[in-house]
């Protein structure tokens, strides 16, 4: 029996580290409409973020990623370690025609598996991209996907319940998008009590993007 135990032990030691794949993560906001995050692969020793970008320009265009690109969590600022499929500025990828797509991958250090959301920020001088409030928890993403699906199906009461559940799961989420969605839904439902409740929550908040949403929410009756 000893050889069998030893063999099993070796397999355990050299087994690859498994993580969690987050597909099409929800987010609070992004700066560039043509750049999408397809997935985030959370491993025990690294984080891989898979991007897609579509060239909407009629003229030849280019794209690069600054070395000063970070994942920002509540407790850490994790610097870009590696790129694949794209260069670090000034080494750039040149598009040849409108509609051309590019997939690329950015690799960062691992962050805590308890993290529920992150910011992904390129710190540079021009045309920098930023994703704010990326949801990196599959359970919360599933709740949000359900909320949006229910909204599209005009199941507004169910959608509101799902958005409220997602906000409870997120805890102190610093972006206004999901609160705004609830204000809009309760307005459509003509539920004045819940509308007033969520408007008050917005007004009492310290959302990072509060100024952006303030006029939108004020106009919802």
Backbone as CSV, one residue per row, in Angstrom:
resi,resn,N_x,N_y,N_z,CA_x,CA_y,CA_z,C_x,C_y,C_z
1,UNK,0.813,-1.217,0.000,0.000,0.000,0.000,0.848,1.270,0.000
2,UNK,2.063,1.203,0.504,2.882,2.406,0.582,3.152,3.031,-0.787
3,UNK,3.516,2.235,-1.815,3.746,2.844,-3.126,2.517,3.572,-3.663
4,UNK,1.323,3.008,-3.442,0.105,3.656,-3.922,-0.106,4.987,-3.215
5,UNK,0.116,5.016,-1.907,-0.045,6.249,-1.145,0.947,7.302,-1.628
6,UNK,2.187,6.865,-1.870,3.219,7.799,-2.321,2.858,8.386,-3.678
7,UNK,2.328,7.550,-4.590,1.932,8.011,-5.917,0.795,9.028,-5.823
8,UNK,-0.178,8.751,-4.966,-1.298,9.674,-4.782,-0.809,10.997,-4.211
9,UNK,0.165,10.929,-3.302,0.712,12.137,-2.694,1.415,13.003,-3.735
10,UNK,2.176,12.352,-4.644,2.865,13.077,-5.709,1.859,13.774,-6.625
11,UNK,0.768,13.070,-6.969,-0.262,13.672,-7.815,-0.857,14.900,-7.149
12,UNK,-1.075,14.823,-5.851,-1.654,15.947,-5.119,-0.716,17.143,-5.126
13,UNK,0.578,16.883,-4.907,1.553,17.970,-4.838,1.668,18.699,-6.170
14,UNK,1.642,17.932,-7.277,1.891,18.533,-8.584,0.614,18.812,-9.368
15,UNK,-0.537,18.642,-8.737,-1.796,18.961,-9.423,-1.872,20.458,-9.675
16,UNK,-2.416,20.877,-10.819,-2.512,22.303,-11.110,-3.478,22.999,-10.170
17,UNK,-3.204,24.278,-9.935,-4.076,25.056,-9.054,-5.349,25.423,-9.800
18,UNK,-6.477,25.091,-9.230,-7.754,25.407,-9.846,-8.294,26.702,-9.260
19,UNK,-8.989,27.459,-10.084,-9.531,28.726,-9.637,-10.998,28.842,-9.982
20,UNK,-11.399,30.060,-10.255,-12.792,30.340,-10.578,-12.830,31.214,-11.819
21,UNK,-13.619,30.808,-12.800,-13.757,31.563,-14.038,-15.020,32.412,-13.965
22,UNK,-14.859,33.712,-14.156,-15.980,34.653,-14.161,-16.222,35.055,-15.613
23,UNK,-17.346,34.663,-16.182,-17.636,34.961,-17.584,-18.577,36.161,-17.697
24,UNK,-18.256,37.063,-18.633,-19.067,38.260,-18.886,-19.463,38.957,-17.582
25,UNK,-18.491,39.395,-16.800,-18.818,39.985,-15.495,-19.600,41.289,-15.626
26,UNK,-20.532,41.498,-14.716,-21.226,42.779,-14.630,-20.273,43.824,-14.057
27,UNK,-20.607,45.101,-14.256,-19.727,46.166,-13.780,-20.532,47.438,-13.567
28,UNK,-19.901,48.393,-12.884,-20.558,49.663,-12.621,-20.495,50.608,-13.801
29,UNK,-19.311,50.712,-14.425,-19.146,51.575,-15.594,-17.842,51.215,-16.293
30,UNK,-17.720,51.686,-17.551,-16.464,51.552,-18.280,-16.295,52.765,-19.176
31,UNK,-15.048,53.048,-19.533,-14.757,54.263,-20.290,-14.881,54.078,-21.797
32,UNK,-14.597,52.880,-22.302,-14.551,52.648,-23.745,-15.634,51.645,-24.151
33,UNK,-16.628,52.068,-24.920,-17.716,51.147,-25.292,-17.277,49.997,-26.187
34,UNK,-16.140,50.138,-26.879,-15.710,49.085,-27.807,-14.837,48.021,-27.138
35,UNK,-14.457,48.227,-25.877,-13.634,47.256,-25.155,-14.521,46.478,-24.193
36,UNK,-14.462,45.154,-24.267,-15.260,44.294,-23.392,-14.350,43.319,-22.658
37,UNK,-14.772,42.929,-21.467,-14.100,41.860,-20.736,-14.913,40.589,-20.925
38,UNK,-14.299,39.604,-21.562,-14.979,38.340,-21.834,-15.039,37.467,-20.589
39,UNK,-13.933,37.432,-19.851,-13.890,36.597,-18.649,-12.710,36.998,-17.779
40,UNK,-12.784,36.570,-16.525,-11.700,36.756,-15.561,-11.433,35.403,-14.926
41,UNK,-10.195,34.937,-15.049,-9.813,33.640,-14.495,-9.033,33.878,-13.204
42,UNK,-9.666,33.558,-12.085,-9.066,33.764,-10.764,-8.365,32.484,-10.332
43,UNK,-7.038,32.494,-10.355,-6.255,31.349,-9.914,-5.634,31.651,-8.552
44,UNK,-5.039,30.633,-7.958,-4.476,30.812,-6.620,-3.250,31.714,-6.624
45,UNK,-2.551,31.792,-7.778,-1.319,32.587,-7.825,-1.326,33.681,-8.884
46,UNK,-2.431,33.854,-9.600,-2.491,34.886,-10.639,-3.942,35.146,-11.035
47,UNK,-4.126,36.239,-11.769,-5.441,36.607,-12.297,-5.278,36.925,-13.775
48,UNK,-6.055,36.264,-14.632,-5.997,36.500,-16.074,-7.308,37.154,-16.517
49,UNK,-7.184,38.294,-17.187,-8.358,39.020,-17.667,-8.344,38.980,-19.194
50,UNK,-9.425,38.460,-19.778,-9.518,38.255,-21.225,-10.403,39.340,-21.839
51,UNK,-9.836,40.072,-22.794,-10.500,41.225,-23.399,-10.837,40.970,-24.864
52,UNK,-11.834,41.716,-25.333,-12.130,41.826,-26.757,-12.328,43.299,-27.078
53,UNK,-11.753,43.741,-28.196,-11.948,45.123,-28.637,-12.278,45.112,-30.121
54,UNK,-13.206,45.982,-30.512,-13.625,46.106,-31.907,-13.235,47.487,-32.404
55,UNK,-12.542,47.544,-33.532,-12.150,48.822,-34.116,-13.349,49.440,-34.829
56,UNK,-13.854,50.543,-34.301,-15.003,51.229,-34.902,-14.577,52.372,-35.817
57,UNK,-13.289,52.643,-35.870,-12.793,53.761,-36.663,-12.679,53.372,-38.132
58,UNK,-13.080,54.286,-39.014,-12.945,54.037,-40.449,-11.480,54.099,-40.869
59,UNK,-10.710,54.927,-40.174,-9.285,55.043,-40.472,-8.510,53.971,-39.706
60,UNK,-7.249,53.797,-40.083,-6.398,52.877,-39.336,-6.236,53.394,-37.911
61,UNK,-6.323,52.488,-36.958,-6.199,52.869,-35.557,-5.219,51.919,-34.886
62,UNK,-4.891,52.194,-33.645,-3.933,51.353,-32.937,-4.337,51.246,-31.476
63,UNK,-3.750,50.270,-30.800,-4.065,50.042,-29.390,-2.846,49.464,-28.688
64,UNK,-2.598,49.940,-27.483,-1.569,49.365,-26.626,-2.042,49.475,-25.186
65,UNK,-1.348,48.811,-24.286,-1.702,48.839,-22.864,-0.509,49.369,-22.080
66,UNK,-0.756,50.386,-21.269,0.320,50.964,-20.468,0.774,49.980,-19.387
67,UNK,2.068,49.998,-19.101,2.597,49.131,-18.041,1.986,49.466,-16.688
68,UNK,1.549,50.707,-16.536,0.930,51.139,-15.279,-0.576,50.867,-15.314
69,UNK,-0.907,49.601,-15.396,-2.296,49.152,-15.369,-2.472,48.279,-14.134
70,UNK,-3.585,48.473,-13.429,-3.733,47.862,-12.112,-5.119,47.251,-11.914
71,UNK,-5.164,46.216,-11.107,-6.395,45.782,-10.449,-6.390,46.413,-9.063
72,UNK,-7.484,47.084,-8.735,-7.584,47.748,-7.435,-8.718,47.106,-6.646
73,UNK,-8.384,46.597,-5.467,-9.376,46.049,-4.548,-9.483,46.990,-3.352
74,UNK,-10.296,46.612,-2.390,-10.444,47.455,-1.201,-9.133,47.591,-0.442
75,UNK,-8.248,46.582,-0.566,-7.035,46.563,0.245,-5.733,46.580,-0.542
76,UNK,-5.798,46.370,-1.860,-4.562,46.216,-2.626,-4.641,46.895,-3.986
77,UNK,-3.456,47.232,-4.503,-3.302,47.744,-5.859,-2.298,46.830,-6.552
78,UNK,-2.786,46.007,-7.483,-1.998,44.929,-8.073,-1.590,45.305,-9.492
79,UNK,-0.285,45.391,-9.731,0.216,45.884,-11.012,0.237,44.799,-12.080
80,UNK,-0.006,45.228,-13.311,0.066,44.351,-14.476,1.408,43.630,-14.521
81,UNK,1.359,42.308,-14.740,2.578,41.503,-14.815,2.942,41.113,-16.239
82,UNK,1.919,40.840,-17.064,2.199,40.294,-18.393,1.043,40.599,-19.336
83,UNK,1.369,40.770,-20.615,0.347,40.921,-21.652,0.512,39.807,-22.679
84,UNK,-0.593,39.437,-23.313,-0.566,38.448,-24.393,-1.530,38.905,-25.481
85,UNK,-1.021,39.013,-26.705,-1.863,39.439,-27.820,-1.859,40.931,-28.050
86,UNK,-1.152,41.668,-27.202,-1.060,43.122,-27.327,0.234,43.570,-26.662
87,UNK,0.778,44.709,-27.104,2.034,45.190,-26.550,1.833,46.208,-25.448
88,UNK,2.898,46.422,-24.681,2.925,47.534,-23.731,3.330,48.797,-24.478
89,UNK,2.629,49.889,-24.230,2.926,51.151,-24.903,4.410,51.512,-24.710
90,UNK,5.079,51.996,-25.756,4.543,52.422,-27.057,4.439,51.317,-28.109
91,UNK,4.745,50.081,-27.765,4.607,48.963,-28.704,3.119,48.683,-28.894
92,UNK,2.569,48.985,-30.069,1.120,48.917,-30.231,0.689,47.954,-31.334
93,UNK,-0.589,47.586,-31.259,-1.224,46.774,-32.300,-1.923,47.715,-33.263
94,UNK,-1.666,47.560,-34.564,-2.263,48.431,-35.574,-3.420,47.712,-36.265
95,UNK,-4.612,48.296,-36.144,-5.771,47.779,-36.866,-5.651,48.158,-38.344
96,UNK,-6.160,47.302,-39.208,-6.066,47.550,-40.647,-7.396,47.943,-41.273
97,UNK,-8.524,47.688,-40.579,-9.815,48.022,-41.172,-10.883,48.158,-40.091
98,UNK,-11.946,48.832,-40.445,-13.075,49.018,-39.532,-13.760,47.676,-39.270
99,UNK,-14.124,47.443,-38.020,-14.783,46.196,-37.649,-13.828,45.093,-37.238
100,UNK,-12.530,45.316,-37.407,-11.552,44.307,-37.010,-11.574,44.121,-35.494
101,UNK,-11.474,42.873,-35.049,-11.496,42.567,-33.624,-10.127,42.089,-33.152
102,UNK,-9.868,42.343,-31.887,-8.627,41.895,-31.253,-8.966,41.308,-29.890
103,UNK,-8.466,40.115,-29.626,-8.555,39.515,-28.302,-7.173,39.562,-27.656
104,UNK,-7.129,39.941,-26.395,-5.852,39.961,-25.685,-6.076,39.645,-24.214
105,UNK,-4.988,39.322,-23.530,-5.051,38.896,-22.135,-4.073,39.705,-21.294
106,UNK,-4.530,40.137,-20.129,-3.670,40.799,-19.152,-3.592,39.926,-17.905
107,UNK,-2.380,39.786,-17.375,-2.154,38.956,-16.194,-1.698,39.821,-15.026
108,UNK,-2.322,39.585,-13.874,-2.044,40.320,-12.644,-1.791,39.324,-11.513
109,UNK,-1.271,39.796,-10.381,-1.209,38.918,-9.207,-2.612,38.507,-8.762
110,UNK,-2.671,37.459,-7.974,-3.952,36.999,-7.433,-4.451,37.974,-6.369
111,UNK,-5.771,38.024,-6.214,-6.354,38.780,-5.109,-7.191,37.831,-4.257
112,UNK,-7.627,38.301,-3.115,-8.333,37.453,-2.161,-9.579,36.829,-2.786
113,UNK,-9.808,35.540,-2.569,-11.022,34.900,-3.102,-12.299,35.457,-2.495
114,UNK,-12.185,36.195,-1.395,-13.361,36.801,-0.767,-13.764,38.113,-1.445
115,UNK,-12.920,38.621,-2.345,-13.203,39.884,-3.022,-14.451,39.755,-3.889
116,UNK,-15.344,40.731,-3.791,-16.603,40.690,-4.544,-16.569,41.572,-5.792
117,UNK,-15.766,42.629,-5.765,-15.670,43.513,-6.926,-14.294,44.161,-6.953
118,UNK,-13.884,44.572,-8.153,-12.592,45.217,-8.353,-12.759,46.378,-9.328
119,UNK,-11.777,47.258,-9.357,-11.609,48.217,-10.444,-10.410,47.769,-11.267
120,UNK,-10.481,47.968,-12.572,-9.345,47.684,-13.447,-9.016,48.982,-14.172
121,UNK,-7.823,49.525,-13.907,-7.505,50.893,-14.299,-6.176,50.951,-15.040
122,UNK,-6.193,51.570,-16.216,-4.966,51.883,-16.944,-4.597,53.327,-16.612
123,UNK,-3.458,53.520,-15.973,-3.025,54.858,-15.580,-2.039,55.386,-16.621
124,UNK,-2.515,56.315,-17.448,-1.680,56.881,-18.505,-2.180,58.285,-18.806
125,UNK,-1.675,58.899,-19.882,-2.008,60.296,-20.155,-3.140,60.468,-21.167
126,UNK,-3.310,59.513,-22.091,-4.316,59.677,-23.143,-5.047,58.362,-23.426
127,UNK,-6.366,58.467,-23.626,-7.204,57.343,-24.064,-7.075,56.120,-23.151
128,UNK,-6.944,56.354,-21.861,-6.785,55.255,-20.905,-8.137,54.587,-20.663
129,UNK,-8.130,53.279,-20.436,-9.386,52.588,-20.171,-9.535,52.305,-18.680
130,UNK,-10.793,52.191,-18.271,-11.089,51.881,-16.873,-12.407,51.126,-16.796
131,UNK,-12.410,50.040,-16.031,-13.631,49.332,-15.670,-13.822,49.507,-14.167
132,UNK,-14.959,50.044,-13.782,-15.232,50.295,-12.365,-16.253,49.289,-11.837
133,UNK,-15.970,48.749,-10.662,-16.932,47.874,-10.005,-17.186,46.565,-10.714
134,UNK,-16.149,45.945,-11.269,-16.294,44.633,-11.910,-16.661,43.587,-10.861
135,UNK,-17.741,42.864,-11.094,-18.191,41.850,-10.144,-17.401,40.566,-10.387
136,UNK,-16.678,40.100,-9.372,-15.804,38.927,-9.527,-16.278,37.778,-8.633
137,UNK,-17.584,37.684,-8.488,-18.211,36.615,-7.706,-19.323,36.021,-8.564
138,UNK,-19.240,34.721,-8.846,-20.200,34.097,-9.757,-21.628,34.123,-9.228
139,UNK,-21.793,33.954,-7.927,-23.139,33.958,-7.353,-23.808,35.320,-7.539
140,UNK,-23.050,36.388,-7.297,-23.615,37.735,-7.447,-23.879,38.037,-8.917
141,UNK,-22.971,37.633,-9.800,-23.214,37.824,-11.233,-24.471,37.092,-11.687
142,UNK,-24.697,35.896,-11.154,-25.900,35.142,-11.517,-27.157,35.883,-11.064
143,UNK,-27.112,36.472,-9.874,-28.258,37.241,-9.377,-28.520,38.451,-10.263
144,UNK,-27.458,39.151,-10.657,-27.611,40.324,-11.521,-28.091,39.931,-12.917
145,UNK,-27.565,38.845,-13.456,-28.027,38.383,-14.770,-29.512,38.049,-14.734
146,UNK,-29.949,37.443,-13.637,-31.372,37.145,-13.474,-32.183,38.436,-13.414
147,UNK,-31.689,39.425,-12.676,-32.399,40.704,-12.558,-32.578,41.366,-13.919
148,UNK,-31.518,41.383,-14.727,-31.615,41.994,-16.054,-32.543,41.188,-16.973
149,UNK,-32.488,39.864,-16.879,-33.371,39.023,-17.694,-34.830,39.262,-17.319
150,UNK,-35.110,39.354,-16.036,-36.478,39.618,-15.580,-36.949,40.992,-16.049
151,UNK,-36.049,41.969,-16.048,-36.418,43.304,-16.524,-36.784,43.257,-18.009
152,UNK,-35.980,42.552,-18.805,-36.272,42.447,-20.241,-37.598,41.734,-20.498
153,UNK,-37.970,40.823,-19.602,-39.235,40.093,-19.730,-40.407,40.851,-19.110
154,UNK,-40.138,42.075,-18.656,-41.147,42.923,-18.019,-41.668,42.339,-16.704
155,UNK,-40.856,41.501,-16.061,-41.182,40.993,-14.723,-40.544,41.946,-13.711
156,UNK,-41.147,43.114,-13.579,-40.493,44.204,-12.865,-40.389,43.954,-11.365
157,UNK,-41.430,43.404,-10.766,-41.377,43.126,-9.325,-40.275,42.124,-9.009
158,UNK,-40.194,41.066,-9.810,-39.154,40.056,-9.609,-37.769,40.639,-9.858
159,UNK,-37.656,41.499,-10.879,-36.378,42.128,-11.189,-35.902,42.997,-10.030
160,UNK,-36.811,43.770,-9.459,-36.453,44.615,-8.315,-35.969,43.768,-7.143
161,UNK,-36.648,42.670,-6.887,-36.234,41.783,-5.794,-34.830,41.234,-6.038
162,UNK,-34.536,40.886,-7.290,-33.211,40.350,-7.616,-32.129,41.412,-7.472
163,UNK,-32.412,42.644,-7.920,-31.428,43.717,-7.750,-31.184,44.001,-6.263
164,UNK,-32.232,43.982,-5.469,-32.058,44.207,-4.034,-31.222,43.088,-3.409
165,UNK,-31.463,41.853,-3.833,-30.670,40.728,-3.336,-29.201,40.898,-3.707
166,UNK,-28.942,41.312,-4.945,-27.556,41.510,-5.395,-26.856,42.582,-4.566
167,UNK,-27.557,43.668,-4.269,-26.946,44.725,-3.461,-26.669,44.244,-2.038
168,UNK,-27.537,43.408,-1.505,-27.274,42.819,-0.190,-26.044,41.919,-0.242
169,UNK,-25.909,41.155,-1.328,-24.749,40.282,-1.486,-23.457,41.090,-1.623
170,UNK,-23.540,42.223,-2.311,-22.352,43.034,-2.566,-21.881,43.789,-1.329
171,UNK,-22.802,44.123,-0.451,-22.421,44.925,0.706,-22.253,46.384,0.312
172,UNK,-21.121,46.969,0.639,-20.899,48.398,0.418,-20.360,48.650,-0.993
173,UNK,-21.204,48.439,-2.000,-20.790,48.627,-3.395,-20.716,50.120,-3.701
174,UNK,-19.586,50.617,-4.232,-19.382,52.069,-4.319,-19.882,52.737,-5.595
175,UNK,-20.658,52.033,-6.416,-21.137,52.611,-7.669,-22.664,52.552,-7.721
176,UNK,-23.256,53.478,-8.476,-24.693,53.745,-8.366,-25.575,52.937,-9.309
177,UNK,-25.005,52.200,-10.250,-25.777,51.615,-11.337,-26.968,50.784,-10.858
178,UNK,-26.786,49.924,-9.868,-27.859,49.021,-9.462,-28.913,49.755,-8.628
179,UNK,-28.491,50.746,-7.871,-29.449,51.599,-7.160,-30.280,52.397,-8.164
180,UNK,-29.628,52.912,-9.194,-30.356,53.615,-10.259,-31.387,52.693,-10.915
181,UNK,-30.998,51.452,-11.173,-31.935,50.499,-11.778,-33.172,50.316,-10.905
182,UNK,-32.971,50.252,-9.591,-34.103,50.079,-8.679,-35.005,51.305,-8.675
183,UNK,-34.429,52.486,-8.711,-35.237,53.709,-8.784,-36.086,53.694,-10.055
184,UNK,-35.475,53.313,-11.162,-36.194,53.266,-12.434,-37.323,52.230,-12.395
185,UNK,-37.053,51.058,-11.843,-38.064,49.995,-11.800,-39.242,50.391,-10.919
186,UNK,-38.955,50.933,-9.733,-40.057,51.301,-8.836,-40.869,52.462,-9.397
187,UNK,-40.249,53.300,-10.215,-41.011,54.330,-10.912,-41.970,53.701,-11.920
188,UNK,-41.482,52.720,-12.680,-42.332,52.026,-13.654,-43.471,51.286,-12.960
189,UNK,-43.196,50.757,-11.763,-44.221,50.035,-11.006,-45.187,50.980,-10.284
190,UNK,-44.874,52.271,-10.317,-45.673,53.289,-9.609,-45.760,52.981,-8.110
191,UNK,-44.665,52.440,-7.583,-44.571,52.149,-6.156,-43.885,53.341,-5.487
192,UNK,-44.680,54.300,-5.043,-44.133,55.556,-4.532,-43.306,55.361,-3.265
193,UNK,-43.724,54.415,-2.429,-42.997,54.184,-1.176,-41.589,53.660,-1.442
194,UNK,-41.483,52.645,-2.304,-40.167,52.081,-2.611,-39.337,53.056,-3.449
195,UNK,-39.988,53.817,-4.304,-39.277,54.822,-5.089,-38.624,55.847,-4.166
196,UNK,-39.388,56.333,-3.191,-38.848,57.310,-2.236,-37.723,56.696,-1.406
197,UNK,-37.878,55.422,-1.033,-36.855,54.736,-0.233,-35.523,54.671,-0.973
198,UNK,-35.559,54.287,-2.248,-34.310,54.116,-2.983,-33.726,55.442,-3.453
199,UNK,-34.589,56.438,-3.659,-34.061,57.776,-3.927,-33.323,58.307,-2.701
200,UNK,-33.874,58.054,-1.519,-33.226,58.500,-0.290,-31.896,57.780,-0.088
201,UNK,-31.868,56.476,-0.382,-30.616,55.732,-0.260,-29.564,56.301,-1.200
202,UNK,-29.993,56.670,-2.405,-29.048,57.287,-3.333,-28.555,58.624,-2.789
203,UNK,-29.468,59.462,-2.325,-29.101,60.797,-1.840,-28.178,60.734,-0.627
204,UNK,-28.326,59.693,0.192,-27.501,59.551,1.392,-26.203,58.790,1.132
205,UNK,-25.988,58.389,-0.106,-24.836,57.552,-0.436,-23.582,58.388,-0.666
206,UNK,-22.456,57.666,-0.764,-21.181,58.293,-1.140,-20.658,57.630,-2.415
207,UNK,-21.549,57.350,-3.359,-21.155,56.685,-4.596,-20.070,57.485,-5.315
208,UNK,-19.105,56.776,-5.872,-18.018,57.435,-6.601,-18.527,58.160,-7.843
209,UNK,-19.614,57.659,-8.432,-20.171,58.252,-9.653,-21.504,58.959,-9.383
210,UNK,-21.667,59.473,-8.179,-22.938,60.082,-7.772,-23.311,61.277,-8.654
211,UNK,-22.342,62.107,-9.008,-22.632,63.291,-9.822,-23.181,62.910,-11.195
212,UNK,-22.728,61.783,-11.725,-23.202,61.324,-13.030,-24.677,60.936,-12.973
213,UNK,-25.072,60.264,-11.893,-26.436,59.748,-11.792,-27.418,60.731,-11.160
214,UNK,-26.915,61.759,-10.485,-27.786,62.694,-9.768,-28.888,63.281,-10.652
215,UNK,-28.559,63.878,-11.805,-29.637,64.452,-12.631,-30.582,63.398,-13.192
216,UNK,-30.086,62.202,-13.456,-30.944,61.137,-13.979,-31.985,60.726,-12.949
217,UNK,-31.544,60.556,-11.710,-32.457,60.126,-10.652,-33.427,61.241,-10.275
218,UNK,-32.961,62.478,-10.299,-33.857,63.598,-9.983,-35.006,63.706,-10.975
219,UNK,-34.782,63.269,-12.212,-35.818,63.368,-13.246,-36.787,62.195,-13.254
220,UNK,-36.527,61.188,-12.422,-37.427,60.030,-12.357,-38.521,60.303,-11.334
221,UNK,-39.755,60.183,-11.759,-40.906,60.449,-10.882,-41.714,59.167,-10.664
